[in-house]
Amino acid sequence: MMQMVSRHSFSSMSRMCSLLSSSLHGPFVFTMFSCVLSRGFCQVVAEVNRRSYPTFGSVLRTFTTSSPKCGEASDSASVVTYSQLKTMLSNRDIQLFDVRNPDEYQAGRIPDAVNIPLGNLEESLKLSPERFQQTFEVKAPGKDDDNIVFHCKSGNRSAKALDIARQLGFSRARHYKGGYSEWAEQEGK
């Protein structure tokens, strides 16, 4: 449509311009008519563009409002709910990592959680499977495991842990967004 509008407008404009330039008031009328036509043409083009293509502002708004921020999980599939966590724990089908500090972990923890503080997570996930097992006394998580879950107090650090894990190739890892705070509340502790 844009090509059609522009071809038609340019050919009409050039015919009108040649007619006007030959009249008695040539330069003045030509200038005025050019301004009117170009303004009208610009409005048509702007309207076509507004209807057909997103503006820079709308693209920027979409990008800045829909993109995950650092430390946020990118989709709801990466979040484990309280009931899902309970099921995974009861089925013993979970590798649960508590990324809080050791003092927080000692003050209260979710059963079977292994404490790896967020500041140590990246280097810990890079350990060989043997070294990981020696250090944490649990089997090392595999990059394709779908039962890896991180948690913290309220979901912020576990979201960062999830980002770290995904950057290292643990693409199916998830996090418990409710964290220990939700766990303690639900468990009546």
Beta strands, then each sheet from edge to edge (+ up, - down):
strand 1: 79-80
strand 2: 95-98
strand 3: 114-115
strand 4: 148-151
strand 5: 174-176
sheet 1: 1+ 5+ 4+ 2+ 3+
end
